[in-house]
Amino acid sequence: MSEAVNLDVLDELKELLDDGFPLLVERFVADGQERVDKILLALEEQNPQLLYTEAHGLKGSSRNIGAGSLADLCGQLEAMGHANDLTAAETIVAALKTEFSAACQVIIDH
């Protein structure tokens, strides 16, 4: 499961932030879940702009915390939203949900 997050990046953040690291984890999990929920809503409503916006935001925070696979999935959704084409989004959103859960578990346990 550790492949969901680059542990070297987490270790660097933990060292850099020291006592602030738990707050980073808490914010990533809470904000990320809110973005995932909005991505699901965007898919349900077939709203490419909302999909683009939320995927873009989650992509940035995922990259910052070392969750590269999650960020890559977000990038795919971001591109779909930008292109106004959500035809393949359902499969990627399902993978994103799984990857987000895995990344959160690694980050919380680390």
C-alpha positions as CSV (number, residue, x, y, z in Angstrom):
1,M,0.0,0.0,0.0
2,S,2.9,2.4,0.5
3,E,3.2,2.8,-3.3
4,A,0.1,5.1,-2.9
5,V,2.4,7.7,-1.4
6,N,6.2,8.4,-1.7
7,L,7.4,7.8,1.8
8,D,10.5,9.9,1.2
9,V,8.3,12.9,0.5
10,L,6.3,12.2,3.7
11,D,9.5,11.9,5.7
12,E,10.7,15.2,4.4
13,L,7.4,16.9,5.2
14,K,7.4,15.4,8.7
15,E,10.9,16.7,9.3
16,L,10.2,20.1,7.8
17,L,6.9,20.7,9.5
18,D,7.6,18.9,12.8
19,D,4.6,19.5,15.1
20,G,2.7,20.9,12.1
21,F,2.7,17.6,10.3
22,P,-0.5,16.2,11.9
23,L,-2.3,19.4,10.8
24,L,-1.2,18.8,7.3
25,V,-2.4,15.2,7.4
26,E,-5.8,16.4,8.8
27,R,-6.2,19.0,6.2
28,F,-5.2,16.8,3.3
29,V,-7.7,14.1,4.4
30,A,-10.6,16.6,5.1
31,D,-10.0,18.8,2.1
32,G,-9.3,15.9,-0.2
33,Q,-12.6,14.1,0.8
34,E,-14.5,17.3,0.2
35,R,-12.9,17.5,-3.3
36,V,-13.6,13.8,-4.0
37,D,-17.2,14.4,-3.0
38,K,-17.4,17.3,-5.4
39,I,-15.8,15.3,-8.2
40,L,-18.5,12.6,-7.7
41,L,-21.1,15.4,-7.8
42,A,-19.6,16.8,-11.0
43,L,-19.8,13.3,-12.6
44,E,-23.4,12.9,-11.4
45,E,-24.4,16.3,-12.8
46,Q,-22.2,16.0,-15.9
47,N,-20.5,19.3,-14.9
48,P,-17.1,19.5,-16.6
49,Q,-16.2,22.8,-15.1
50,L,-16.7,21.5,-11.5
51,L,-14.8,18.4,-12.4
52,Y,-11.9,20.4,-13.8
53,T,-11.8,22.7,-10.7
54,E,-11.9,20.0,-8.1
55,A,-9.6,17.7,-9.9
56,H,-7.1,20.5,-10.4
57,G,-7.1,21.3,-6.6
58,L,-6.8,17.7,-5.5
59,K,-4.0,17.2,-8.0
60,G,-1.9,19.9,-6.5
61,S,-2.3,18.8,-2.9
62,S,-1.7,15.2,-3.9
63,R,1.6,16.0,-5.6
64,N,2.7,18.1,-2.6
65,I,2.2,15.2,-0.2
66,G,3.8,12.6,-2.5
67,A,0.7,10.9,-3.8
68,G,1.8,10.7,-7.4
69,S,-0.7,8.1,-8.6
70,L,-3.6,10.1,-7.2
71,A,-2.3,13.3,-8.8
72,D,-2.0,11.5,-12.1
73,L,-5.7,10.4,-11.9
74,C,-6.7,13.9,-11.0
75,G,-4.7,15.2,-14.0
76,Q,-6.7,12.8,-16.3
77,L,-10.0,14.1,-14.8
78,E,-8.8,17.7,-15.1
79,A,-8.1,17.2,-18.8
80,M,-11.5,15.6,-19.3
81,G,-13.2,18.6,-17.6
82,H,-11.1,21.0,-19.7
83,A,-12.1,19.2,-22.9
84,N,-15.8,19.0,-21.8
85,D,-15.7,15.3,-22.4
86,L,-16.7,13.1,-19.4
87,T,-17.4,9.9,-21.3
88,A,-14.6,8.0,-19.7
89,A,-14.7,9.8,-16.4
90,E,-16.6,7.2,-14.4
91,T,-13.8,4.6,-14.6
92,I,-11.2,7.1,-13.6
93,V,-13.3,8.5,-10.7
94,A,-13.7,5.0,-9.4
95,A,-10.0,4.5,-9.4
96,L,-9.5,7.9,-7.9
97,K,-11.8,7.0,-4.9
98,T,-9.7,3.8,-4.3
99,E,-6.4,5.7,-4.7
100,F,-7.5,8.5,-2.4
101,S,-8.5,6.0,0.4
102,A,-5.1,4.2,0.0
103,A,-3.2,7.5,0.1
104,C,-5.0,8.7,3.2
105,Q,-4.4,5.4,5.0
106,V,-0.6,5.6,4.3
107,I,-0.5,9.2,5.3
108,I,-2.4,8.6,8.5
109,D,-0.4,5.6,9.5
110,H,2.9,7.3,8.7
